[in-house]
Amino acid sequence: MHVAGRIEDYALIGDMQTAALVCRDGTVDWLCLPRFDSHAVFAGLLGTEEHGFWRLGPAHAADAEPPTAARRRYRGDSLILESEWDTSRGTVRVTDFMPPRDGAPQLIRIVEGVSGRVPMRSALRMRFSYGRVVPWVHKHEGRTVAVAGPDSVWYDTECETYGKSLTTYSDFTVAPGDRIAFTISWEPSHKQPPPLPEPEQSLEATEEFWREWVAQCTYHGPYREAVVRSLITLKALTYAPTGGIVAAPTTSLPEEIGGVRNWDYRYTWLRDAAITLSSLLRTGYREEARAWREWLLRAVAGDPENLQIMYGIAGERELGEAELDWLPGYENSGPVRVGNGAAHQLQLDVYGEVTEALHLAHMTGLARNDYASVLQLKLIRYLEDHWNEPDEGIWEVRGPRRHFVHSKVMAWVAVDRTIKLIESGDADGPLERWRELRDDIHRDVCEKGYDAERNTFTQSYGSKELDASLLLIPQMGFLPPDDKRVIGTIEAIQRELSTADGFILRYPTSGDDAGVDGLEGDEGAFLACSFWMADDLAMIGRVDEARKLFEKLLALRNDLGLLAEEWDPRLQRQVGNFPQAFSHVPLIDTALRLTASGAYGG
């Protein structure tokens, strides 16, 4: 009996339209078809085997746990996963991948005998609608097909199959040189069957796709392995048809094991996508930047006054939140949520992140788009009237709105970058008025968001709490790194928001009581914030300390180089949705900064 593994036990494979998570024992526990935000066909990650899985590995006793792979790796710089098992009968390799598609989505698994003769088993249990619906499974012209409502999944293999306990099995043995393929393909149930798969040709084409894509990377520093793996992960989280970038391919992986902080991240946050764009631009990926800018212009359309903090991957605005009460949740961490009610929050910092991304695209020579400049000007006109309002802030609090310092700083960023656009001659606007606005915001933050007694900026106006988002103050150019208020804030966050092993919490949480975010419970160290701390330490000249923290963070990655949203210092394990763009982006940025400063131990 398989149970969901630790979050770091999973590998990511995907086709830039959806993604699957594969556990160390060869079980696919999560796959949504045909898109990232579609209903899951395998939802065992958030429940049990009853909610759908596909296990492929050495045969084992029915009452025993499946054996875990002795080794696994990605094939070079690709998203092709290779897992190897050493058994008493010999060694076997399984290669898992999802070819970049121009038709039906496919998940292909190729079993290869390495030595000896190894008995193998494929066990496929498809459950539609997040594990709730048992499909009708039947044969059609020699192929196995599972149908439920609008969905059909086609299962192709040369092996004999049989059904038992609402599961489709194949039992077979592999010897050296044997290669046996298994494929599932999705198609709307009212359409004709998808074409027969061509696993070997697809494998070759997939490897070539990743080889050519990685060759565009302009970073060749000492952290190249970590940077390239993070870039591949970000590319995998990009929805190719539209350019939208999901925050993570999962929902409801908990920020605290057994807790309620479980959210659906399969959408495009403007903030996450904007910082992802900046990392891609800094490492040579202009096409992704162009596609995201086009996605942004379509999503926002002619209505920037009603800018949302997140959208669906095709620009959808309605992301209503619901709970799936038939799923117990990952390690009984409920509720399981789909959709995200934070979509309509007011988060003023988003205007700054979007404007910064557009500014960087402009500065790096991305071909001019006139509407992008028009949008930027419209965003500032909105901010003129609303920057001094309270909001929910970067962390999407579900408590009362506050005057969050980070939100005000990012409003300043939006105005500052737009002033630079006008000064460059590429846009027209009320330059003097907006210079005054920039000065007004700056003065307001320094007067109301700074605690002179403690020499630190605070989370919100008048509060005593700290917030790790304050680490972005020098990175955004709001104040220079050598300003005593910046140094004081960095040191205060180290004292008050640092875990015993030196990682950084977002802000204080309150255990059993509802805290500043309106939620009960605690959470782990937020990995993005820990990378920001390493950046700041490098900026204020503490480069050895910055490098040591960065390399400690690199050590938290799983064996395949992947990071979730947070690190639980008590349980010493990854928590939160996985893999998380908001962790891999600052990894890239910090690597670039440390490389530029020469602060590495190589």
C-alpha positions as CSV (number, residue, x, y, z in Angstrom):
1,M,0.0,0.0,0.0
2,H,1.4,3.3,-1.1
3,V,1.0,6.5,1.0
4,A,1.9,9.9,-0.2
5,G,5.6,10.7,0.4
6,R,7.2,13.7,1.9
7,I,6.9,16.7,-0.3
8,E,10.6,16.5,-1.2
9,D,10.2,12.9,-2.3
10,Y,8.5,14.1,-5.4
11,A,9.9,14.8,-8.9
12,L,8.3,17.2,-11.4
13,I,7.6,16.3,-15.0
14,G,5.5,18.4,-17.3
15,D,4.8,19.7,-20.8
16,M,4.3,23.4,-20.1
17,Q,0.6,23.0,-20.0
18,T,0.3,20.7,-17.0
19,A,2.5,18.8,-14.7
20,A,2.8,15.5,-12.7
21,L,4.5,14.7,-9.5
22,V,6.3,11.3,-9.3
23,C,7.2,9.8,-6.0
24,R,10.5,7.9,-5.2
25,D,8.6,4.6,-5.4
26,G,7.4,5.3,-9.0
27,T,3.9,6.5,-8.1
28,V,2.4,9.4,-9.9
29,D,0.3,10.9,-7.2
30,W,-0.7,14.2,-8.8
31,L,-1.8,15.0,-12.4
32,C,-4.4,17.5,-13.6
33,L,-5.6,17.1,-17.2
34,P,-5.5,18.9,-19.6
35,R,-4.3,22.1,-17.8
36,F,-2.6,23.0,-14.6
37,D,-5.9,24.2,-13.2
38,S,-8.0,21.3,-14.5
39,H,-9.5,18.6,-12.2
40,A,-7.0,16.0,-11.1
41,V,-7.0,12.5,-12.6
42,F,-4.5,11.4,-9.9
43,A,-5.2,13.0,-6.5
44,G,-3.6,10.5,-4.2
45,L,-1.3,13.3,-3.0
46,L,-4.2,14.9,-1.2
47,G,-5.9,11.6,-0.1
48,T,-5.2,7.9,-0.5
49,E,-4.8,5.4,-3.3
50,E,-8.6,5.5,-3.6
51,H,-8.3,9.0,-5.1
52,G,-6.2,8.0,-8.1
53,F,-2.6,7.0,-8.8
54,W,-0.3,5.3,-11.3
55,R,2.5,3.2,-9.9
56,L,5.1,1.6,-12.1
57,G,8.0,-0.2,-10.5
58,P,9.3,-3.6,-9.3
59,A,6.6,-6.0,-8.2
60,H,6.1,-6.4,-4.5
61,A,3.8,-8.2,-2.0
62,A,0.3,-6.7,-1.9
63,D,0.6,-6.0,1.9
64,A,4.1,-4.4,1.6
65,E,5.1,-0.8,0.8
66,P,6.4,-0.4,-2.8
67,P,10.2,-0.3,-3.0
68,T,11.8,3.1,-3.5
69,A,14.2,3.8,-6.3
70,A,17.9,3.5,-5.3
71,R,18.8,6.4,-7.6
72,R,17.0,9.0,-9.6
73,R,18.0,12.0,-11.7
74,Y,17.0,14.2,-14.5
75,R,18.6,13.3,-17.8
76,G,21.1,16.1,-18.2
77,D,19.5,19.6,-18.2
78,S,16.0,18.4,-19.0
79,L,12.7,17.5,-17.4
80,I,13.1,13.8,-18.2
81,L,13.2,11.8,-15.0
82,E,15.2,8.5,-14.7
83,S,14.6,6.3,-11.7
84,E,16.5,3.1,-11.0
85,W,15.8,0.2,-8.7
86,D,18.3,-2.4,-7.5
87,T,16.4,-5.6,-6.6
88,S,17.5,-9.2,-5.7
89,R,16.6,-10.1,-9.3
90,G,18.5,-7.3,-11.0
91,T,18.3,-3.6,-11.9
92,V,15.6,-1.7,-13.8
93,R,15.2,1.9,-15.0
94,V,12.0,3.8,-15.6
95,T,12.1,7.0,-17.7
96,D,9.2,9.4,-17.1
97,F,8.4,12.5,-19.2
98,M,5.7,14.5,-20.8
99,P,6.5,15.6,-24.3
100,P,5.9,19.3,-25.1
101,R,2.7,19.0,-27.0
102,D,0.9,20.2,-30.1
103,G,-2.0,17.8,-29.6
104,A,-3.2,15.5,-26.8
105,P,-1.3,15.7,-23.5
106,Q,0.7,12.6,-22.8
107,L,2.5,11.1,-19.9
108,I,5.0,8.5,-21.1
109,R,6.8,5.9,-19.0
110,I,9.5,3.7,-20.5
111,V,10.7,0.6,-18.6
112,E,14.2,-0.5,-19.4
113,G,16.0,-3.7,-18.2
114,V,19.5,-2.9,-17.0
115,S,20.6,-6.3,-15.5
116,G,19.1,-9.6,-14.5
117,R,15.4,-10.3,-15.0
118,V,13.1,-8.1,-12.9
119,P,9.4,-8.7,-12.4
120,M,7.5,-5.4,-12.8
121,R,4.0,-4.2,-12.3
122,S,2.0,-1.2,-13.5
123,A,-1.1,-0.3,-11.4
124,L,-3.2,2.5,-12.9
125,R,-6.2,3.8,-11.0
126,M,-7.8,6.8,-12.7
127,R,-10.3,8.9,-10.7
128,F,-11.7,12.0,-12.3
129,S,-12.8,15.2,-10.5
130,Y,-10.1,15.1,-7.8
131,G,-10.7,11.5,-6.9
132,R,-14.5,11.6,-6.6
133,V,-15.6,10.1,-9.9
134,V,-14.9,6.4,-11.0
135,P,-14.7,6.4,-14.8
136,W,-16.1,3.8,-17.2
137,V,-13.1,1.7,-18.3
138,H,-13.4,-0.3,-21.4
139,K,-11.5,-1.5,-24.5
140,H,-11.8,0.4,-27.8
141,E,-10.0,-1.1,-30.8
142,G,-7.4,-2.7,-28.6
143,R,-6.8,0.4,-26.5
144,T,-7.9,0.9,-22.9
145,V,-10.0,4.1,-22.3
146,A,-11.4,5.6,-19.2
147,V,-14.4,7.9,-19.7
148,A,-16.3,10.2,-17.2
149,G,-18.3,13.2,-18.3
150,P,-16.3,15.5,-20.5
151,D,-13.0,13.6,-20.0
152,S,-11.4,10.5,-21.5
153,V,-7.9,9.1,-20.8
154,W,-6.4,6.6,-23.2
155,Y,-3.9,4.0,-21.9
156,D,-1.6,2.4,-24.4
157,T,1.0,-0.3,-23.9
158,E,2.2,-3.5,-25.6
159,C,1.8,-5.4,-22.3
160,E,-1.3,-7.4,-21.5
161,T,-3.6,-5.5,-19.1
162,Y,-6.3,-6.8,-16.7
163,G,-8.8,-5.1,-14.4
164,K,-9.1,-5.8,-10.7
165,S,-10.6,-3.8,-7.8
166,L,-11.3,-0.9,-10.2
167,T,-7.6,-0.7,-11.2
168,T,-5.9,-1.6,-14.4
169,Y,-2.8,-3.8,-14.0
170,S,0.0,-5.0,-16.2
171,D,2.5,-7.7,-14.9
172,F,5.7,-8.3,-16.9
173,T,9.4,-9.1,-16.6
174,V,12.3,-7.1,-18.1
175,A,15.7,-8.3,-19.1
176,P,18.8,-6.3,-20.3
177,G,17.9,-4.4,-23.4
178,D,14.2,-4.7,-23.0
179,R,12.3,-1.4,-23.4
180,I,8.5,-1.4,-22.7
181,A,6.5,1.8,-22.9
182,F,3.3,2.9,-21.2
183,T,1.4,6.0,-22.1
184,I,-1.7,7.8,-21.0
185,S,-3.2,10.5,-23.3
186,W,-6.1,12.9,-22.5
187,E,-8.8,13.8,-25.0
188,P,-12.3,15.4,-24.6
189,S,-14.7,12.4,-24.4
190,H,-16.8,13.5,-27.3
191,K,-13.9,13.6,-29.8
192,Q,-12.1,10.9,-31.7
193,P,-9.4,8.9,-29.9
194,P,-6.0,10.6,-29.7
195,P,-3.3,9.3,-32.1
196,L,-1.3,6.2,-31.0
197,P,1.7,7.4,-29.1
198,E,5.3,7.1,-30.4
199,P,7.2,6.9,-27.1
200,E,10.8,6.6,-28.5
201,Q,10.4,9.4,-31.0
202,S,8.7,11.6,-28.3
203,L,11.6,10.9,-25.9
204,E,14.1,12.0,-28.5
205,A,12.1,15.2,-29.3
206,T,11.7,16.1,-25.7
207,E,15.4,15.8,-24.9
208,E,16.1,17.9,-28.0
209,F,13.6,20.6,-26.8
210,W,15.3,21.0,-23.4
211,R,18.8,20.9,-24.8
212,E,18.0,23.8,-27.2
213,W,16.1,25.7,-24.5
214,V,18.8,25.5,-21.9
215,A,21.5,26.5,-24.5
216,Q,20.0,30.0,-24.4
217,C,21.0,30.5,-20.8
218,T,23.5,33.3,-20.4
219,Y,24.6,32.5,-16.8
220,H,27.8,30.5,-16.6
221,G,28.8,31.2,-13.0
222,P,29.7,28.8,-10.1
223,Y,26.0,28.1,-9.3
224,R,25.1,27.1,-12.8
225,E,23.6,23.7,-11.9
226,A,21.2,25.2,-9.3
227,V,20.3,28.2,-11.6
228,V,19.6,26.0,-14.7
229,R,17.5,23.6,-12.7
230,S,15.5,26.5,-11.3
231,L,15.1,28.0,-14.8
232,I,13.9,24.6,-16.2
233,T,11.4,24.5,-13.3
234,L,10.1,28.0,-14.1
235,K,9.8,27.1,-17.7
236,A,7.8,24.0,-16.7
237,L,5.4,26.3,-14.7
238,T,4.7,28.4,-17.8
239,Y,1.5,27.7,-19.6
240,A,2.8,27.7,-23.2
241,P,-0.4,28.6,-25.1
242,T,-0.8,32.0,-23.3
243,G,2.5,32.8,-21.5
244,G,0.8,32.7,-18.1
245,I,3.0,31.4,-15.3
246,V,1.5,29.4,-12.4
247,A,2.9,29.9,-8.9
248,A,3.0,26.1,-8.4
249,P,1.4,23.1,-10.1
250,T,-0.3,21.9,-6.8
251,T,-3.1,22.9,-4.5
252,S,-3.4,22.5,-0.7
253,L,0.1,21.2,0.2
254,P,0.2,22.6,3.7
255,E,2.4,25.4,5.1
256,E,2.0,23.6,8.4
257,I,1.6,19.8,8.5
258,G,-1.9,19.2,9.9
259,G,-2.8,22.9,9.7
260,V,-5.3,24.9,7.7
261,R,-3.0,27.1,5.7
262,N,-3.6,25.2,2.5
263,W,-4.1,27.2,-0.7
264,D,-4.5,26.6,-4.5
265,Y,-1.5,28.0,-6.3
266,R,-2.3,26.8,-9.9
267,Y,-3.0,30.4,-11.0
268,T,-1.0,33.3,-12.3
269,W,-0.2,35.8,-9.5
270,L,1.0,39.1,-11.1
271,R,3.6,39.4,-8.4
272,D,5.1,35.9,-8.8
273,A,4.9,36.1,-12.6
274,A,6.6,39.5,-12.7
275,I,9.5,38.4,-10.6
276,T,9.8,35.2,-12.6
277,L,9.9,37.3,-15.7
278,S,12.8,39.4,-14.3
279,S,14.8,36.3,-13.6
280,L,14.2,34.9,-17.1
281,L,15.2,38.2,-18.6
282,R,18.4,38.4,-16.5
283,T,19.4,34.9,-17.8
284,G,18.7,35.4,-21.5
285,Y,15.1,34.3,-22.0
286,R,13.5,37.1,-23.9
287,E,10.8,35.1,-25.6
288,E,9.2,34.1,-22.3
289,A,9.3,37.7,-21.3
290,R,7.5,38.8,-24.5
291,A,4.9,36.1,-24.0
292,W,4.2,37.1,-20.4
293,R,3.9,40.7,-21.4
294,E,1.3,39.8,-24.0
295,W,-0.5,37.7,-21.4
296,L,-0.6,40.6,-19.0
297,L,-2.0,43.0,-21.6
298,R,-4.8,40.5,-22.5
299,A,-5.6,39.8,-18.8
300,V,-5.7,43.4,-17.7
301,A,-7.4,44.5,-21.0
302,G,-8.7,48.0,-20.8
303,D,-9.6,48.0,-17.1
304,P,-6.4,48.6,-15.1
305,E,-8.5,50.2,-12.3
306,N,-9.9,46.7,-11.5
307,L,-6.5,45.0,-11.6
308,Q,-6.6,41.6,-9.9
309,I,-3.7,40.2,-8.0
310,M,-4.1,36.9,-9.8
311,Y,-5.8,35.5,-12.9
312,G,-6.4,32.1,-14.5
313,I,-3.6,30.9,-16.8
314,A,-5.6,32.1,-19.8
315,G,-6.5,35.4,-18.0
316,E,-9.7,34.2,-16.4
317,R,-10.9,36.5,-13.6
318,E,-13.3,34.3,-11.6
319,L,-11.3,31.9,-9.4
320,G,-14.0,31.1,-6.8
321,E,-12.7,29.2,-3.8
322,A,-14.3,25.9,-2.7
323,E,-13.4,23.0,-0.3
324,L,-13.2,19.4,-1.5
325,D,-14.6,17.6,1.6
326,W,-14.1,14.1,0.2
327,L,-10.3,14.6,0.3
328,P,-8.7,14.3,3.7
329,G,-5.7,16.4,2.6
330,Y,-2.0,15.8,2.5
331,E,-1.1,14.0,5.8
332,N,-4.6,15.0,7.0
333,S,-4.0,18.7,6.5
334,G,-7.4,20.0,5.7
335,P,-9.3,21.6,4.1
336,V,-8.3,20.9,0.5
337,R,-9.1,24.0,-1.5
338,V,-9.6,24.7,-5.2
339,G,-9.9,28.2,-6.5
340,N,-8.5,31.1,-4.5
341,G,-10.6,33.7,-2.7
342,A,-7.7,36.1,-2.5
343,A,-8.1,37.0,-6.2
344,H,-10.1,40.1,-5.5
345,Q,-8.1,41.4,-2.6
346,L,-6.5,44.9,-2.8
347,Q,-2.7,44.4,-2.8
348,L,-1.1,47.7,-3.8
349,D,2.4,46.2,-4.1
350,V,1.3,44.4,-7.3
351,Y,1.3,47.7,-9.2
352,G,5.0,48.1,-8.3
353,E,5.9,44.5,-9.3
354,V,4.2,44.8,-12.7
355,T,5.7,48.2,-13.4
356,E,9.2,46.9,-12.4
357,A,8.8,43.9,-14.8
358,L,7.7,46.2,-17.6
359,H,10.6,48.5,-16.8
360,L,13.1,45.7,-16.9
361,A,11.7,44.4,-20.2
362,H,12.1,47.9,-21.6
363,M,15.7,48.3,-20.2
364,T,16.8,44.9,-21.7
365,G,15.7,45.9,-25.2
366,L,12.4,43.9,-25.5
367,A,10.7,45.2,-28.6
368,R,8.5,48.2,-27.6
369,N,4.7,47.6,-27.1
370,D,2.8,50.8,-27.1
371,Y,-0.1,49.4,-25.1
372,A,2.4,48.3,-22.4
373,S,3.4,51.9,-21.9
374,V,-0.2,53.0,-21.9
375,L,-1.0,50.4,-19.3
376,Q,1.9,51.6,-17.1
377,L,0.6,55.2,-17.2
378,K,-2.9,54.0,-16.3
379,L,-1.6,52.1,-13.4
380,I,0.1,55.2,-12.0
381,R,-3.0,57.3,-12.4
382,Y,-4.9,54.7,-10.3
383,L,-2.2,54.7,-7.7
384,E,-2.3,58.5,-7.5
385,D,-5.7,58.2,-5.9
386,H,-5.3,54.9,-4.0
387,W,-1.7,54.5,-2.8
388,N,-2.5,55.9,0.7
389,E,-5.3,53.3,1.3
390,P,-4.8,50.2,3.5
391,D,-4.7,46.9,1.8
392,E,-4.2,43.2,2.3
393,G,-0.5,43.3,1.4
394,I,2.0,40.9,-0.2
395,W,1.0,38.0,2.1
396,E,-2.7,38.2,1.3
397,V,-3.8,38.5,4.9
398,R,-7.4,37.5,5.7
399,G,-7.5,39.8,8.7
400,P,-8.2,43.6,8.6
401,R,-6.6,45.8,5.9
402,R,-3.5,47.7,7.1
403,H,-1.1,50.3,5.8
404,F,1.6,47.8,4.9
405,V,5.0,49.3,4.5
406,H,6.0,47.0,1.7
407,S,2.9,48.0,-0.3
408,K,3.8,51.7,0.0
409,V,7.4,51.0,-1.0
410,M,6.2,49.1,-4.1
411,A,3.8,52.0,-4.9
412,W,6.9,54.2,-4.8
413,V,8.6,51.7,-7.2
414,A,5.7,52.0,-9.7
415,V,5.9,55.7,-9.8
416,D,9.7,55.8,-9.9
417,R,10.0,53.4,-12.8
418,T,7.3,55.2,-14.7
419,I,9.1,58.5,-14.2
420,K,12.2,56.8,-15.7
421,L,10.1,55.7,-18.7
422,I,8.9,59.3,-19.3
423,E,12.4,60.7,-18.9
424,S,13.7,58.2,-21.5
425,G,11.3,59.8,-24.0
426,D,9.3,56.6,-24.5
427,A,6.1,57.9,-22.9
428,D,4.4,61.1,-22.0
429,G,3.0,62.0,-18.6
430,P,2.8,64.7,-15.9
431,L,6.5,64.4,-14.9
432,E,6.6,67.1,-12.2
433,R,3.4,66.0,-10.6
434,W,4.6,62.4,-10.4
435,R,8.0,63.4,-9.1
436,E,6.1,65.1,-6.3
437,L,4.0,62.0,-5.8
438,R,7.1,59.9,-5.6
439,D,8.5,62.2,-2.9
440,D,5.2,62.2,-1.0
441,I,5.1,58.4,-0.8
442,H,8.8,58.2,0.2
443,R,8.3,60.8,3.0
444,D,5.1,59.0,4.2
445,V,6.9,55.6,4.5
446,C,9.9,57.1,6.3
447,E,7.7,59.0,8.8
448,K,5.0,56.4,9.5
449,G,6.6,53.1,8.7
450,Y,9.8,53.5,10.7
451,D,10.4,52.9,14.4
452,A,13.2,55.2,15.4
453,E,13.6,53.7,18.8
454,R,14.4,50.3,17.4
455,N,16.0,51.6,14.2
456,T,13.8,49.4,12.0
457,F,11.0,49.7,9.5
458,T,7.9,47.8,10.6
459,Q,5.3,45.6,9.0
460,S,2.6,48.4,8.9
461,Y,2.2,51.9,10.0
462,G,2.1,52.1,13.8
463,S,2.8,48.4,14.3
464,K,5.6,46.8,16.3
465,E,5.7,43.6,14.2
466,L,8.4,43.1,11.6
467,D,8.0,41.7,8.1
468,A,10.5,40.0,5.9
469,S,9.2,41.9,2.8
470,L,11.0,44.9,4.3
471,L,14.2,43.2,3.0
472,L,13.2,44.4,-0.5
473,I,13.7,48.1,0.5
474,P,17.3,48.3,-0.7
475,Q,16.8,45.8,-3.5
476,M,14.1,48.1,-5.0
477,G,16.3,51.2,-4.6
478,F,13.9,52.9,-2.1
479,L,16.9,53.5,0.2
480,P,20.6,52.8,-0.4
481,P,22.1,49.6,1.3
482,D,24.3,51.7,3.5
483,D,21.5,53.7,5.0
484,K,21.4,53.1,8.8
485,R,17.7,52.4,8.6
486,V,18.2,49.6,6.1
487,I,21.0,48.0,8.1
488,G,18.9,48.4,11.3
489,T,16.0,46.6,9.6
490,I,18.1,43.8,8.3
491,E,19.6,43.2,11.8
492,A,16.1,43.4,13.5
493,I,14.7,40.8,11.1
494,Q,17.7,38.6,11.8
495,R,17.0,38.9,15.6
496,E,13.2,38.6,15.5
497,L,12.2,36.6,12.4
498,S,15.1,34.1,12.2
499,T,14.8,30.4,13.0
500,A,17.5,28.6,15.0
501,D,19.1,27.5,11.8
502,G,19.2,31.0,10.3
503,F,16.2,30.9,7.9
504,I,13.7,33.7,7.8
505,L,10.0,33.7,8.7
506,R,7.6,36.0,6.8
507,Y,6.2,37.7,9.9
508,P,5.2,36.6,13.5
509,T,2.4,34.0,13.6
510,S,0.4,33.3,16.7
511,G,-0.2,29.6,17.1
512,D,-3.7,28.8,18.3
513,D,-4.9,32.4,18.0
514,A,-5.7,34.4,14.9
515,G,-2.7,36.6,14.2
516,V,-2.0,39.5,11.9
517,D,-3.0,37.3,8.9
518,G,-6.4,36.4,10.4
519,L,-5.4,32.7,10.5
520,E,-4.7,30.2,13.2
521,G,-1.6,28.1,13.4
522,D,2.0,28.7,12.4
523,E,4.1,28.1,9.3
524,G,7.6,27.3,8.2
525,A,10.5,29.6,7.2
526,F,9.6,31.2,3.9
527,L,12.3,30.3,1.5
528,A,12.0,33.5,-0.7
529,C,12.5,35.6,2.4
530,S,15.6,33.7,3.3
531,F,17.1,34.3,-0.2
532,W,16.2,38.0,0.2
533,M,18.2,38.0,3.5
534,A,21.2,36.6,1.6
535,D,20.8,39.3,-1.0
536,D,20.7,42.1,1.6
537,L,23.7,40.7,3.5
538,A,25.7,40.8,0.3
539,M,24.5,44.4,-0.5
540,I,25.7,45.7,2.9
541,G,29.1,44.0,2.6
542,R,28.6,40.9,4.7
543,V,29.3,38.7,1.7
544,D,30.7,35.7,3.5
545,E,27.6,35.5,5.7
546,A,25.5,35.9,2.5
547,R,27.2,33.1,0.8
548,K,27.0,30.7,3.8
549,L,23.2,31.4,4.1
550,F,22.8,30.9,0.3
551,E,24.6,27.6,0.4
552,K,22.5,26.4,3.4
553,L,19.4,27.2,1.4
554,L,20.8,25.3,-1.6
555,A,21.2,22.3,0.7
556,L,17.4,22.3,1.4
557,R,16.6,21.4,-2.2
558,N,15.6,17.8,-2.7
559,D,17.9,15.5,-4.6
560,L,16.6,16.8,-7.9
561,G,17.1,20.5,-7.1
562,L,13.5,21.3,-6.3
563,L,12.1,23.6,-3.6
564,A,8.6,24.0,-2.0
565,E,7.4,27.2,-0.6
566,E,8.7,26.8,3.0
567,W,11.0,24.9,5.3
568,D,9.7,23.5,8.5
569,P,12.6,23.9,11.0
570,R,11.0,21.7,13.6
571,L,10.3,18.7,11.3
572,Q,13.3,19.5,9.0
573,R,11.3,19.0,5.8
574,Q,9.8,21.0,3.0
575,V,6.2,22.3,3.3
576,G,3.8,24.2,1.1
577,N,3.0,23.9,-2.6
578,F,5.7,22.3,-4.7
579,P,7.7,23.2,-6.7
580,Q,7.3,26.8,-6.0
581,A,8.2,29.6,-8.4
582,F,8.5,32.1,-5.6
583,S,11.4,30.0,-4.2
584,H,13.2,29.3,-7.4
585,V,13.2,32.9,-8.6
586,P,15.1,34.4,-5.7
587,L,17.5,31.4,-5.8
588,I,18.4,32.6,-9.3
589,D,18.6,36.3,-8.3
590,T,20.8,35.6,-5.3
591,A,23.1,33.4,-7.4
592,L,23.5,36.2,-9.9
593,R,24.2,38.8,-7.2
594,L,26.8,36.6,-5.4
595,T,28.5,35.7,-8.7
596,A,28.7,39.4,-9.6
597,S,30.2,40.2,-6.2
598,G,32.7,37.3,-6.3
599,A,31.2,36.0,-3.0
600,Y,31.4,32.3,-3.6
601,G,33.6,29.5,-2.4
602,G,34.8,28.2,-5.7
